[in-house]
Amino acid sequence: QVQLEESGGGLVEAGGSLRVSCAASGRTFSSYVMAWFRQAPGKEREFVAAIRWSGGTTFYANAAKGRFTISRDTAKNTVYLQIDSLKPEDTAVYYCAAGRSTVFIRINTGAYDYWGQGTRVTVSS
């Protein structure tokens, strides 16, 4: 049974940094892409970043370039999202997702088979 468990969310002041984690278990993810999405109150879930488990190639939403860094630790089966220079508009529930790797990294939620329960990030101004 595949499980994705996020952690690391919390309340942070604007300008600060935060790293959220996603511990993955239940299968081998070598042929998967791991992604982070977020959902702000009243908005649709949106793609933030993704990383190929094998090789570590990364891909970011345009809005995430520069302040967000996705990485993975294959030994710990964990994916991370580092967020720097946090802004109040980064307030959202951050979700980890896993989907089968394809030629192009996909950014739609339907491309991902497994999801975590989310971790809430609140940025105060």
Sine and cosine of phi, psi and omega as CSV:
sin_phi,cos_phi,sin_psi,cos_psi,sin_omega,cos_omega
0.00,0.00,0.84,-0.54,-0.02,-1.00
-0.97,0.24,0.71,-0.70,0.08,-1.00
-0.73,-0.68,0.70,-0.72,0.12,-0.99
-0.85,-0.53,0.86,-0.51,-0.07,-1.00
-0.84,-0.55,0.92,-0.38,0.01,-1.00
-1.00,0.08,0.44,-0.90,0.08,-1.00
-0.39,-0.92,0.21,-0.98,0.10,-0.99
0.98,-0.21,-0.08,1.00,0.04,-1.00
-0.94,0.33,0.15,-0.99,0.02,-1.00
0.27,-0.96,-0.22,-0.98,0.01,-1.00
-0.99,-0.16,0.82,-0.57,-0.06,-1.00
-0.72,-0.69,0.55,-0.83,0.07,-1.00
-0.98,0.21,0.50,-0.87,0.07,-1.00
-0.83,0.56,0.65,-0.76,-0.04,-1.00
1.00,-0.06,-0.26,0.97,0.00,-1.00
-0.99,0.14,-0.08,-1.00,-0.01,-1.00
-0.79,-0.62,0.38,-0.92,0.00,-1.00
-0.46,-0.89,0.56,-0.83,0.12,-0.99
-0.84,-0.55,0.86,-0.52,0.09,-1.00
-0.98,-0.20,0.51,-0.86,-0.09,-1.00
-0.84,-0.54,0.41,-0.91,0.06,-1.00
-0.70,-0.72,0.94,-0.35,0.04,-1.00
-1.00,-0.01,0.85,-0.52,-0.07,-1.00
-0.95,-0.30,0.65,-0.76,0.00,-1.00
-0.48,-0.88,0.24,-0.97,0.12,-0.99
0.97,-0.23,-0.20,0.98,0.05,-1.00
-0.23,-0.97,0.09,-1.00,0.12,-0.99
-1.00,0.03,0.76,-0.65,-0.10,-1.00
-0.97,-0.24,0.25,0.97,-0.09,-1.00
-0.87,0.50,-0.45,0.89,0.01,-1.00
-0.97,-0.23,0.38,0.92,-0.06,-1.00
-0.89,-0.45,0.38,-0.93,0.21,-0.98
-0.96,-0.28,0.72,-0.69,0.06,-1.00
-0.96,-0.27,0.70,-0.72,-0.09,-1.00
-0.71,-0.71,0.36,-0.93,0.16,-0.99
-0.89,-0.45,0.75,-0.66,0.15,-0.99
-0.87,-0.50,0.26,-0.97,0.12,-0.99
-0.61,-0.79,0.44,-0.90,0.02,-1.00
-0.70,-0.72,0.92,-0.38,0.04,-1.00
-0.99,0.10,0.37,-0.93,0.00,-1.00
-0.83,0.57,0.80,-0.60,0.04,-1.00
0.98,0.22,0.11,0.99,-0.03,-1.00
-0.85,-0.53,0.25,-0.97,0.04,-1.00
-0.98,0.21,0.38,-0.93,0.06,-1.00
-0.93,0.38,0.71,-0.70,-0.05,-1.00
-0.78,-0.62,0.52,-0.85,0.02,-1.00
-0.95,0.32,0.64,-0.77,0.05,-1.00
-0.91,-0.42,-0.82,0.57,-0.08,-1.00
-0.31,-0.95,0.35,-0.94,0.03,-1.00
-0.56,-0.83,0.37,-0.93,0.01,-1.00
-0.57,-0.82,0.69,-0.72,0.08,-1.00
-0.97,0.23,0.78,-0.62,-0.04,-1.00
-0.88,0.48,-0.67,0.74,0.03,-1.00
-1.00,-0.03,0.91,-0.41,0.04,-1.00
0.98,-0.20,-0.51,0.86,0.10,-1.00
0.99,0.17,0.25,0.97,0.04,-1.00
-0.88,0.47,0.70,-0.71,-0.04,-1.00
-0.92,-0.39,0.37,-0.93,0.03,-1.00
-0.52,-0.85,0.68,-0.73,-0.07,-1.00
-0.80,-0.60,0.54,-0.84,0.22,-0.97
-0.90,0.43,0.50,-0.87,-0.03,-1.00
-0.83,0.56,-0.63,0.77,-0.04,-1.00
-0.94,0.34,-0.27,0.96,-0.06,-1.00
-0.99,-0.13,-0.21,0.98,-0.06,-1.00
-0.92,0.40,0.76,-0.65,0.07,-1.00
0.96,-0.26,-0.61,0.79,-0.04,-1.00
-0.92,-0.38,-0.27,0.96,-0.04,-1.00
-0.93,-0.37,0.65,-0.76,0.06,-1.00
-0.71,-0.70,0.85,-0.53,0.05,-1.00
-0.98,-0.18,0.62,-0.79,0.02,-1.00
-0.48,-0.88,0.21,-0.98,0.06,-1.00
-0.60,-0.80,0.47,-0.88,0.06,-1.00
-0.89,-0.46,0.97,-0.23,-0.10,-1.00
-0.92,0.38,-0.49,0.87,0.01,-1.00
-0.93,0.37,-0.54,0.84,-0.01,-1.00
-0.99,-0.15,-0.01,1.00,-0.05,-1.00
0.79,0.61,0.70,0.71,-0.09,-1.00
-0.75,-0.66,0.65,-0.76,0.07,-1.00
-0.92,-0.40,0.61,-0.80,-0.06,-1.00
-0.84,-0.55,0.44,-0.90,0.18,-0.98
-0.73,-0.68,0.93,-0.36,0.06,-1.00
-1.00,-0.03,0.78,-0.63,0.02,-1.00
-0.85,-0.52,0.86,-0.51,0.00,-1.00
-0.94,-0.34,0.30,-0.95,0.03,-1.00
0.73,0.68,0.79,0.61,-0.08,-1.00
-0.84,0.54,0.61,-0.79,0.02,-1.00
-0.86,-0.51,0.43,-0.90,0.05,-1.00
-0.82,0.58,-0.54,0.84,0.01,-1.00
-0.95,0.31,-0.10,0.99,0.12,-0.99
-0.99,0.14,-0.11,0.99,0.03,-1.00
-0.86,0.50,0.84,-0.54,-0.08,-1.00
-0.06,-1.00,0.17,-0.98,0.23,-0.97
-1.00,-0.03,0.79,-0.61,-0.03,-1.00
-0.98,-0.21,0.80,-0.60,-0.05,-1.00
-0.91,-0.41,0.64,-0.77,0.13,-0.99
-0.99,-0.11,0.61,-0.79,-0.01,-1.00
-0.61,-0.79,0.43,-0.90,0.03,-1.00
-0.74,-0.67,0.72,-0.70,0.02,-1.00
-0.59,-0.81,0.42,-0.91,-0.01,-1.00
-0.89,0.45,0.67,-0.74,-0.05,-1.00
-0.94,0.34,0.69,-0.72,0.08,-1.00
-0.79,-0.61,0.05,-1.00,-0.04,-1.00
-0.85,0.53,-0.72,0.69,0.03,-1.00
-0.95,-0.30,0.68,-0.73,0.07,-1.00
-0.95,0.32,0.79,-0.62,-0.07,-1.00
-0.99,-0.12,0.54,-0.84,-0.09,-1.00
-0.91,-0.41,0.05,1.00,0.02,-1.00
-1.00,0.01,0.58,-0.82,-0.06,-1.00
-0.87,0.49,-0.52,0.85,-0.04,-1.00
-0.92,0.39,-0.23,0.97,-0.01,-1.00
-0.99,0.13,-0.09,1.00,-0.09,-1.00
-0.92,-0.38,0.75,-0.66,-0.13,-0.99
-1.00,0.03,-0.51,0.86,-0.11,-0.99
-0.81,-0.59,0.61,-0.79,-0.04,-1.00
-0.70,-0.72,0.53,-0.85,0.17,-0.99
-1.00,0.05,-0.01,-1.00,-0.05,-1.00
-1.00,0.05,-0.20,0.98,0.06,-1.00
1.00,-0.10,0.44,-0.90,0.10,-1.00
-0.73,-0.68,0.72,-0.69,-0.12,-0.99
-1.00,0.04,0.74,-0.67,0.10,-1.00
-0.89,-0.46,0.83,-0.56,0.03,-1.00
-0.86,-0.52,0.81,-0.58,-0.02,-1.00
-0.93,-0.37,0.87,-0.50,0.00,-1.00
-1.00,-0.05,0.57,-0.82,-0.03,-1.00
-1.00,0.00,0.00,0.00,0.00,0.00
